[in-house]
Amino acid sequence: MTVLILTDGVSAASSSVAPAEVIAEGRQIYVDQCSACHGATLEGQPDWRSPLPSGRLPAPPHDATGHTWHHPDDVLLRIVREGTAAIVGGGYESDMPGFGDVLSDAEIRAVLEYIKSTWPKRERSYQESVSATN
């Protein structure tokens, strides 16, 4: 049995993916706001683990080859809303801006649901688990 818990109209699904309309909305927002850096197919920038000449890291992939699925939902929401540097702290510098002035929390959640919908079951299950314990 699959259980869906809706928050702000966005699924916090257990063992499933969000409703198709949420994923479609998130995909379009991703294309409009995220794909320029993170890639049309969530592939990230080349050599994303190696610092650029600026010392900052390239945009990571959001597919299963990246590390997005290691983070709980609340951390992912804060990263998108506030930017990576605001979350990491300690003088960390990042090219990832905060989108809190551009996107609502519901829109950010839709983007995250789109990204999560592309992950294999193992990564989705792990990410659901870390989100539930956080």
Secondary structure, DSSP 8 states (H G I E B T S, - for coil): --B--EETTEE--BSS---HHHHHHHHHHHHHHTHHHH-TTS--STTTTS--TTS-------STTSSGGGS-HHHHHHHHHH-HHHHH-TT---S----TTTS-HHHHHHHHHHHHHTS-HHHHHHHHHHHHH-
